[in-house]
Amino acid sequence: MPYRCTIQNFTYVFNSLKSLLAKASPYRSGDALAGICAVDYKERVAAQMALADVPLQTFLNEAVIPYEEDEVTRLIIDEHNAAAFEHINSFTVGELRDWLLSDNANMQTLTLIADALTPEMVAAVSKLMRNQDLILVAQKCEVVTQFRNTIGFKGRLSTRLQPNHPTDDAKGIAASMIDGLLNANGDAVIGINPATDNPATVQRLLHLIDEFIHQFNIPTQSCVLTHVTTTLQLIKQHAPVDLVFQSIGGTEKTNKSFGINLSMLQEAREAALSLQRGTVGNNHVMYFETGQGSALSANAHNGADQQTIEARAYAVAKKFKPFLVNSVVGFIGPEYLYDGKQIIRAALEDHFCGKLLGLPMGVDICYTNHAEADQDDMDNLLTLLGVAGCNFIMGIPGADDIMLNYQSTSFHDALYARKVLNKKPAPEFEAWLIQNGLTDKAGNLLPVNASHLLLKGMKE
Protein backbone atom coordinates (compact mmCIF):
# COMPACT_ATOMS: atom_id res chain seq x y z
CA MET A 1 0.00 0.00 0.00
CA PRO A 2 1.25 3.57 -0.59
CA TYR A 3 2.22 5.87 2.28
CA ARG A 4 1.91 9.66 1.98
CA CYS A 5 3.08 12.82 3.64
CA THR A 6 2.36 16.41 2.54
CA ILE A 7 4.89 19.18 3.22
CA GLN A 8 4.39 22.72 1.92
CA ASN A 9 1.60 21.64 -0.45
CA PHE A 10 3.76 18.88 -1.95
CA THR A 11 2.72 15.29 -1.34
CA TYR A 12 5.42 12.64 -1.08
CA VAL A 13 4.29 9.13 -1.94
CA PHE A 14 6.10 5.96 -0.83
CA ASN A 15 4.87 2.89 -2.64
CA SER A 16 5.68 0.25 -0.04
CA LEU A 17 6.71 -0.20 3.56
CA LYS A 18 10.15 -1.30 2.34
CA SER A 19 10.57 1.93 0.38
CA LEU A 20 9.28 4.03 3.28
CA LEU A 21 11.82 2.48 5.66
CA ALA A 22 14.64 3.09 3.20
CA LYS A 23 13.70 6.72 2.58
CA ALA A 24 13.31 7.39 6.33
CA SER A 25 16.74 6.02 7.19
CA PRO A 26 19.46 8.52 8.11
CA TYR A 27 21.80 8.96 5.16
CA ARG A 28 24.56 6.41 4.59
CA SER A 29 26.68 5.57 1.59
CA GLY A 30 25.43 1.99 1.29
CA ASP A 31 21.82 3.02 0.73
CA ALA A 32 22.99 5.61 -1.79
CA LEU A 33 25.01 2.91 -3.57
CA ALA A 34 21.89 0.74 -3.69
CA GLY A 35 19.84 3.64 -5.08
CA ILE A 36 17.17 3.41 -2.39
CA CYS A 37 17.82 6.37 -0.08
CA ALA A 38 15.88 9.64 0.03
CA VAL A 39 16.84 12.04 -2.74
CA ASP A 40 17.20 14.94 -0.29
CA TYR A 41 16.62 15.96 3.31
CA LYS A 42 13.01 17.01 2.63
CA GLU A 43 12.08 13.59 1.33
CA ARG A 44 13.78 11.96 4.30
CA VAL A 45 11.80 14.10 6.75
CA ALA A 46 8.58 13.37 4.85
CA ALA A 47 9.32 9.65 5.05
CA GLN A 48 10.01 9.88 8.77
CA MET A 49 6.74 11.75 9.32
CA ALA A 50 4.82 9.15 7.33
CA LEU A 51 6.60 6.33 9.14
CA ALA A 52 5.68 7.79 12.53
CA ASP A 53 1.98 7.31 11.66
CA VAL A 54 2.30 3.66 10.60
CA PRO A 55 0.57 1.28 13.07
CA LEU A 56 2.82 -1.45 14.43
CA GLN A 57 0.22 -3.97 13.24
CA THR A 58 1.18 -3.06 9.67
CA PHE A 59 4.56 -4.73 10.10
CA LEU A 60 2.81 -8.05 10.72
CA ASN A 61 0.74 -7.70 7.57
CA GLU A 62 3.25 -6.24 5.07
CA ALA A 63 6.57 -8.06 4.90
CA VAL A 64 9.68 -6.21 3.77
CA ILE A 65 10.75 -9.45 2.07
CA PRO A 66 7.93 -11.85 1.07
CA TYR A 67 7.13 -14.68 3.47
CA GLU A 68 7.15 -17.24 0.69
CA GLU A 69 10.62 -16.26 -0.52
CA ASP A 70 12.67 -15.89 2.63
CA GLU A 71 13.20 -18.15 5.66
CA VAL A 72 14.24 -15.20 7.82
CA THR A 73 10.86 -13.56 7.18
CA ARG A 74 9.16 -16.84 8.06
CA LEU A 75 11.17 -17.01 11.27
CA ILE A 76 10.18 -13.45 12.20
CA ILE A 77 6.47 -13.95 11.55
CA ASP A 78 6.12 -17.52 12.85
CA GLU A 79 7.87 -16.79 16.16
CA HIS A 80 6.24 -13.45 16.87
CA ASN A 81 4.68 -13.42 20.35
CA ALA A 82 1.08 -12.30 19.88
CA ALA A 83 0.34 -12.31 23.62
CA ALA A 84 3.25 -9.96 24.39
CA PHE A 85 2.24 -7.77 21.43
CA GLU A 86 -1.09 -7.01 23.10
CA HIS A 87 0.75 -4.58 25.37
CA ILE A 88 1.72 -2.37 22.41
CA ASN A 89 -0.58 -3.38 19.53
CA SER A 90 -2.39 -0.03 19.55
CA PHE A 91 0.82 1.95 19.01
CA THR A 92 2.02 3.62 15.86
CA VAL A 93 5.78 3.80 15.28
CA GLY A 94 5.78 7.36 16.62
CA GLU A 95 3.83 6.36 19.71
CA LEU A 96 6.26 3.49 20.31
CA ARG A 97 9.11 6.00 20.22
CA ASP A 98 7.39 8.26 22.74
CA TRP A 99 6.68 5.32 25.05
CA LEU A 100 10.25 4.01 24.84
CA LEU A 101 11.56 7.40 25.89
CA SER A 102 9.10 7.67 28.80
CA ASP A 103 9.66 6.51 32.35
CA ASN A 104 7.01 3.84 31.79
CA ALA A 105 9.52 1.96 29.68
CA ASN A 106 11.94 0.49 32.19
CA MET A 107 14.06 -2.65 32.31
CA GLN A 108 11.12 -4.82 33.35
CA THR A 109 8.65 -3.55 30.73
CA LEU A 110 11.25 -3.61 27.97
CA THR A 111 12.05 -7.22 28.80
CA LEU A 112 8.32 -7.98 28.66
CA ILE A 113 7.91 -6.63 25.12
CA ALA A 114 11.16 -7.95 23.61
CA ASP A 115 9.28 -10.84 21.98
CA ALA A 116 6.45 -8.54 20.87
CA LEU A 117 8.69 -6.49 18.60
CA THR A 118 9.80 -7.54 15.14
CA PRO A 119 13.14 -6.39 13.73
CA GLU A 120 11.34 -4.14 11.24
CA MET A 121 9.48 -2.43 14.10
CA VAL A 122 12.66 -1.65 16.01
CA ALA A 123 14.43 -0.57 12.82
CA ALA A 124 11.52 1.75 12.07
CA VAL A 125 11.46 3.37 15.50
CA SER A 126 15.24 3.85 15.44
CA LYS A 127 14.86 5.94 12.28
CA LEU A 128 12.79 8.45 14.26
CA MET A 129 15.38 8.80 17.00
CA ARG A 130 18.30 11.07 17.65
CA ASN A 131 21.55 9.54 18.86
CA GLN A 132 20.75 10.47 22.46
CA ASP A 133 17.39 8.68 22.16
CA LEU A 134 19.10 5.49 21.02
CA ILE A 135 21.46 5.73 24.00
CA LEU A 136 18.73 6.51 26.53
CA VAL A 137 16.57 3.53 25.59
CA ALA A 138 19.43 1.05 25.16
CA GLN A 139 20.84 1.80 28.62
CA LYS A 140 17.51 0.79 30.15
CA CYS A 141 17.92 -2.75 28.80
CA GLU A 142 19.80 -5.51 30.57
CA VAL A 143 20.53 -8.74 28.68
CA VAL A 144 22.52 -11.28 30.71
CA THR A 145 24.16 -14.48 29.44
CA GLN A 146 26.29 -17.10 31.19
CA PHE A 147 28.87 -19.72 30.27
CA ARG A 148 32.01 -19.69 32.42
CA ASN A 149 31.17 -16.22 33.61
CA THR A 150 28.28 -13.77 33.50
CA ILE A 151 28.11 -11.07 30.83
CA GLY A 152 25.70 -8.15 30.60
CA PHE A 153 24.95 -6.91 34.10
CA LYS A 154 24.44 -3.16 34.42
CA GLY A 155 27.60 -1.44 35.55
CA ARG A 156 29.76 -3.98 33.71
CA LEU A 157 31.74 -3.68 30.47
CA SER A 158 33.40 -6.78 29.07
CA THR A 159 35.92 -7.29 26.28
CA ARG A 160 36.71 -9.85 23.66
CA LEU A 161 40.45 -10.42 23.80
CA GLN A 162 41.37 -10.71 20.10
CA PRO A 163 44.92 -12.12 19.82
CA ASN A 164 44.98 -12.51 16.02
CA HIS A 165 48.22 -13.32 14.23
CA PRO A 166 48.87 -13.23 10.45
CA THR A 167 50.43 -16.71 10.49
CA ASP A 168 48.49 -18.17 13.44
CA ASP A 169 51.79 -18.38 15.33
CA ALA A 170 51.26 -19.90 18.80
CA LYS A 171 53.87 -17.72 20.54
CA GLY A 172 52.52 -14.54 19.00
CA ILE A 173 48.97 -15.44 20.02
CA ALA A 174 50.04 -16.39 23.54
CA ALA A 175 51.91 -13.10 23.95
CA SER A 176 48.80 -11.15 22.95
CA MET A 177 46.63 -13.19 25.33
CA ILE A 178 48.96 -12.46 28.26
CA ASP A 179 49.18 -8.78 27.30
CA GLY A 180 45.39 -8.58 27.28
CA LEU A 181 44.94 -10.35 30.59
CA LEU A 182 47.57 -8.16 32.26
CA ASN A 183 45.38 -5.25 31.14
CA ALA A 184 42.19 -6.83 32.53
CA ASN A 185 40.80 -7.78 29.10
CA GLY A 186 39.26 -11.05 27.95
CA ASP A 187 36.16 -11.68 30.05
CA ALA A 188 33.66 -11.83 27.16
CA VAL A 189 35.74 -14.34 25.19
CA ILE A 190 39.25 -15.04 24.01
CA GLY A 191 38.46 -15.16 20.31
CA ILE A 192 40.87 -15.71 17.43
CA ASN A 193 40.19 -14.94 13.78
CA PRO A 194 42.33 -17.63 12.17
CA ALA A 195 44.38 -16.78 9.10
CA THR A 196 43.13 -20.01 7.49
CA ASP A 197 39.98 -22.10 7.79
CA ASN A 198 42.05 -25.30 7.74
CA PRO A 199 40.50 -27.70 10.31
CA ALA A 200 43.89 -28.84 11.63
CA THR A 201 44.94 -25.22 12.26
CA VAL A 202 41.63 -24.37 13.90
CA GLN A 203 41.90 -27.43 16.14
CA ARG A 204 45.42 -26.44 17.16
CA LEU A 205 44.21 -22.96 18.10
CA LEU A 206 41.27 -24.35 20.06
CA HIS A 207 43.62 -26.51 22.11
CA LEU A 208 45.99 -23.58 22.59
CA ILE A 209 43.32 -21.34 24.13
CA ASP A 210 41.71 -24.18 26.08
CA GLU A 211 45.01 -25.18 27.67
CA PHE A 212 45.80 -21.55 28.42
CA ILE A 213 42.41 -21.00 30.12
CA HIS A 214 42.72 -24.15 32.21
CA GLN A 215 46.38 -23.60 33.10
CA PHE A 216 45.54 -20.29 34.75
CA ASN A 217 41.96 -21.18 35.76
CA ILE A 218 40.58 -18.15 33.92
CA PRO A 219 36.78 -17.73 34.14
CA THR A 220 36.26 -17.01 30.45
CA GLN A 221 35.42 -18.84 27.25
CA SER A 222 37.22 -19.51 23.98
CA CYS A 223 36.24 -19.22 20.34
CA VAL A 224 38.03 -19.66 17.03
CA LEU A 225 36.04 -17.73 14.45
CA THR A 226 35.91 -20.30 11.71
CA HIS A 227 32.98 -21.38 9.54
CA VAL A 228 30.25 -23.25 11.38
CA THR A 229 30.78 -26.36 9.25
CA THR A 230 34.42 -26.51 10.32
CA THR A 231 33.40 -26.18 13.96
CA LEU A 232 30.80 -28.92 13.57
CA GLN A 233 33.45 -31.20 12.10
CA LEU A 234 35.78 -30.49 15.02
CA ILE A 235 33.08 -31.06 17.63
CA LYS A 236 32.63 -34.53 16.17
CA GLN A 237 36.37 -35.00 16.68
CA HIS A 238 35.98 -33.98 20.36
CA ALA A 239 37.84 -30.68 19.98
CA PRO A 240 37.48 -28.29 22.97
CA VAL A 241 34.80 -25.99 21.51
CA ASP A 242 33.24 -23.49 23.92
CA LEU A 243 31.38 -21.08 21.63
CA VAL A 244 30.33 -21.74 18.02
CA PHE A 245 30.95 -18.75 15.76
CA GLN A 246 29.20 -17.70 12.58
CA SER A 247 28.66 -14.52 10.58
CA ILE A 248 24.96 -14.09 9.87
CA GLY A 249 22.75 -11.80 7.80
CA GLY A 250 19.17 -10.60 7.65
CA THR A 251 18.03 -12.39 4.51
CA GLU A 252 18.04 -15.98 3.35
CA LYS A 253 20.17 -14.97 0.36
CA THR A 254 22.76 -13.30 2.58
CA ASN A 255 23.05 -16.37 4.77
CA LYS A 256 23.30 -18.54 1.66
CA SER A 257 26.25 -16.37 0.58
CA PHE A 258 27.85 -17.23 3.94
CA GLY A 259 27.22 -20.92 3.24
CA ILE A 260 24.64 -21.35 6.00
CA ASN A 261 20.95 -21.67 6.71
CA LEU A 262 18.83 -21.82 9.85
CA SER A 263 18.83 -25.61 10.12
CA MET A 264 22.63 -25.65 10.01
CA LEU A 265 22.81 -23.17 12.89
CA GLN A 266 20.38 -25.28 14.87
CA GLU A 267 22.54 -28.36 14.31
CA ALA A 268 25.61 -26.45 15.48
CA ARG A 269 23.90 -25.20 18.62
CA GLU A 270 22.71 -28.68 19.56
CA ALA A 271 26.21 -30.07 19.01
CA ALA A 272 27.78 -27.40 21.22
CA LEU A 273 25.15 -27.88 23.92
CA SER A 274 25.96 -31.58 24.02
CA LEU A 275 29.52 -30.78 25.15
CA GLN A 276 28.32 -29.19 28.42
CA ARG A 277 31.53 -27.16 28.79
CA GLY A 278 30.05 -24.23 30.71
CA THR A 279 30.35 -23.85 34.46
CA VAL A 280 27.89 -21.13 35.52
CA GLY A 281 25.64 -21.69 32.50
CA ASN A 282 25.29 -23.99 29.50
CA ASN A 283 22.36 -22.60 27.49
CA HIS A 284 24.29 -19.88 25.60
CA VAL A 285 26.86 -21.39 23.25
CA MET A 286 26.72 -19.29 20.06
CA TYR A 287 28.74 -16.23 19.03
CA PHE A 288 27.36 -14.29 16.05
CA GLU A 289 28.80 -11.36 14.13
CA THR A 290 26.87 -9.03 11.86
CA GLY A 291 27.42 -5.78 9.99
CA GLN A 292 25.43 -3.20 8.06
CA GLY A 293 26.18 -3.62 4.36
CA SER A 294 26.85 -7.37 4.32
CA ALA A 295 23.60 -8.07 2.46
CA LEU A 296 24.25 -5.34 -0.09
CA SER A 297 27.81 -6.54 -0.69
CA ALA A 298 26.38 -10.01 -1.41
CA ASN A 299 23.66 -8.54 -3.69
CA ALA A 300 21.17 -10.09 -1.29
CA HIS A 301 19.40 -7.08 0.24
CA ASN A 302 16.16 -7.49 -1.74
CA GLY A 303 15.90 -3.72 -2.19
CA ALA A 304 15.73 -3.02 1.55
CA ASP A 305 17.92 -0.53 3.41
CA GLN A 306 20.97 -1.87 5.18
CA GLN A 307 19.91 -0.91 8.70
CA THR A 308 16.58 -2.73 8.41
CA ILE A 309 18.35 -5.81 7.04
CA GLU A 310 20.83 -5.62 9.90
CA ALA A 311 17.97 -5.62 12.41
CA ARG A 312 16.54 -8.71 10.70
CA ALA A 313 19.86 -10.48 11.32
CA TYR A 314 19.12 -10.10 15.02
CA ALA A 315 16.04 -12.30 14.61
CA VAL A 316 18.36 -15.02 13.31
CA ALA A 317 20.69 -14.53 16.28
CA LYS A 318 17.86 -14.50 18.81
CA LYS A 319 16.53 -17.84 17.57
CA PHE A 320 19.68 -19.60 18.78
CA LYS A 321 20.10 -17.94 22.21
CA PRO A 322 23.64 -16.60 21.71
CA PHE A 323 26.17 -15.88 24.41
CA LEU A 324 27.47 -12.90 22.40
CA VAL A 325 26.34 -10.89 19.36
CA ASN A 326 28.81 -8.46 17.83
CA SER A 327 28.07 -5.77 15.27
CA VAL A 328 31.37 -5.28 13.42
CA VAL A 329 30.13 -1.88 12.49
CA GLY A 330 32.84 -0.24 10.37
CA PHE A 331 34.65 -3.29 9.05
CA ILE A 332 33.11 -3.64 5.60
CA GLY A 333 34.26 -0.24 4.36
CA PRO A 334 33.27 3.29 3.29
CA GLU A 335 31.11 2.00 0.43
CA TYR A 336 28.55 1.17 3.14
CA LEU A 337 29.43 3.52 6.01
CA TYR A 338 31.47 6.35 4.58
CA ASP A 339 32.84 8.26 7.55
CA GLY A 340 33.00 8.52 11.32
CA LYS A 341 29.58 10.16 11.54
CA GLN A 342 27.90 7.31 9.67
CA ILE A 343 29.80 4.64 11.63
CA ILE A 344 28.81 6.21 14.96
CA ARG A 345 25.16 6.44 13.97
CA ALA A 346 25.08 2.87 12.66
CA ALA A 347 26.70 1.49 15.82
CA LEU A 348 24.19 3.21 18.09
CA GLU A 349 21.34 1.91 15.91
CA ASP A 350 22.68 -1.64 15.97
CA HIS A 351 23.19 -1.64 19.72
CA PHE A 352 19.73 -0.16 20.33
CA CYS A 353 17.94 -2.59 18.00
CA GLY A 354 19.75 -5.63 19.35
CA LYS A 355 19.20 -4.76 22.99
CA LEU A 356 15.52 -3.94 22.42
CA LEU A 357 15.06 -7.37 20.83
CA GLY A 358 16.70 -9.00 23.84
CA LEU A 359 20.19 -9.73 22.53
CA PRO A 360 23.56 -9.57 24.37
CA MET A 361 24.97 -6.88 22.09
CA GLY A 362 28.57 -5.92 21.71
CA VAL A 363 30.13 -3.66 19.11
CA ASP A 364 33.47 -3.83 17.35
CA ILE A 365 34.23 -0.10 17.35
CA CYS A 366 36.22 -0.10 14.15
CA TYR A 367 37.01 1.35 10.74
CA THR A 368 39.06 0.43 7.69
CA ASN A 369 42.02 2.53 6.69
CA HIS A 370 40.32 3.86 3.55
CA ALA A 371 37.29 5.21 5.48
CA GLU A 372 36.97 8.88 6.41
CA ALA A 373 37.40 8.10 10.11
CA ASP A 374 40.10 8.02 12.75
CA GLN A 375 40.69 7.02 16.37
CA ASP A 376 39.08 10.22 17.64
CA ASP A 377 35.83 9.03 16.07
CA MET A 378 36.31 5.68 17.76
CA ASP A 379 36.98 7.35 21.13
CA ASN A 380 33.68 9.19 20.76
CA LEU A 381 31.81 6.03 19.81
CA LEU A 382 33.42 4.02 22.62
CA THR A 383 32.26 6.59 25.15
CA LEU A 384 28.73 6.74 23.72
CA LEU A 385 28.38 2.95 23.69
CA GLY A 386 29.70 2.74 27.23
CA VAL A 387 26.99 5.17 28.33
CA ALA A 388 24.43 3.15 26.34
CA GLY A 389 25.29 -0.03 28.26
CA CYS A 390 27.04 -2.01 25.56
CA ASN A 391 27.77 -5.55 26.82
CA PHE A 392 31.26 -5.85 25.36
CA ILE A 393 33.83 -4.32 23.02
CA MET A 394 37.03 -5.57 21.40
CA GLY A 395 40.46 -5.62 23.02
CA ILE A 396 43.24 -5.73 20.40
CA PRO A 397 46.96 -5.03 20.91
CA GLY A 398 47.48 -1.38 19.99
CA ALA A 399 43.94 -1.25 18.50
CA ASP A 400 45.54 -2.45 15.23
CA ASP A 401 44.57 -5.91 14.01
CA ILE A 402 47.69 -7.13 12.20
CA MET A 403 45.87 -10.06 10.63
CA LEU A 404 42.60 -8.47 9.47
CA ASN A 405 44.21 -5.06 8.77
CA TYR A 406 41.65 -2.76 10.36
CA GLN A 407 41.54 -0.38 13.31
CA SER A 408 39.54 -1.19 16.44
CA THR A 409 39.88 -0.65 20.20
CA SER A 410 42.86 -1.50 22.37
CA PHE A 411 43.24 -3.03 25.80
CA HIS A 412 43.81 0.48 27.16
CA ASP A 413 40.65 1.80 25.50
CA ALA A 414 38.65 -0.65 27.59
CA LEU A 415 40.47 0.51 30.73
CA TYR A 416 39.61 4.12 29.84
CA ALA A 417 35.92 3.32 29.38
CA ARG A 418 35.70 1.41 32.64
CA LYS A 419 37.48 4.19 34.49
CA VAL A 420 35.48 7.19 33.27
CA LEU A 421 32.13 5.39 33.32
CA ASN A 422 32.71 3.48 36.56
CA LYS A 423 32.31 0.08 34.89
CA LYS A 424 33.73 -3.27 35.93
CA PRO A 425 34.46 -6.51 34.09
CA ALA A 426 32.29 -9.63 34.51
CA PRO A 427 31.99 -10.47 38.23
CA GLU A 428 33.75 -13.85 38.07
CA PHE A 429 36.55 -12.37 35.97
CA GLU A 430 36.85 -9.39 38.30
CA ALA A 431 37.31 -11.76 41.24
CA TRP A 432 39.99 -13.67 39.29
CA LEU A 433 41.87 -10.44 38.50
CA ILE A 434 41.90 -9.46 42.18
CA GLN A 435 42.84 -12.96 43.35
CA ASN A 436 45.78 -13.09 40.94
CA GLY A 437 47.09 -9.65 41.83
CA LEU A 438 46.32 -8.03 38.48
CA THR A 439 43.92 -5.39 39.82
CA ASP A 440 42.90 -4.08 43.20
CA LYS A 441 39.30 -4.05 44.42
CA ALA A 442 38.76 -0.64 42.86
CA GLY A 443 39.71 -2.01 39.45
CA ASN A 444 43.08 -0.30 39.22
CA LEU A 445 45.85 -2.23 37.49
CA LEU A 446 48.60 -3.48 39.78
CA PRO A 447 52.27 -3.75 38.73
CA VAL A 448 53.51 -7.25 37.99
CA ASN A 449 57.06 -8.60 37.78
CA ALA A 450 58.67 -11.44 35.89
CA SER A 451 57.77 -13.92 38.63
CA HIS A 452 54.04 -13.44 38.12
CA LEU A 453 52.22 -16.67 37.29
CA LEU A 454 51.13 -15.46 33.84
CA LEU A 455 54.62 -14.39 32.82
CA LYS A 456 56.25 -17.53 34.22
CA GLY A 457 53.75 -19.59 32.24
CA MET A 458 54.68 -17.69 29.10
CA LYS A 459 58.35 -18.58 29.55
CA GLU A 460 57.51 -22.21 30.14
Order of alpha helices (4+ residues) and beta strands (2+ residues): beta-beta-alpha-alpha-alpha-alpha-alpha-alpha-alpha-alpha-alpha-alpha-beta-beta-beta-alpha-beta-alpha-beta-alpha-beta-alpha-alpha-beta-alpha-alpha-beta-alpha-beta-alpha-beta-beta-beta-alpha-alpha-alpha
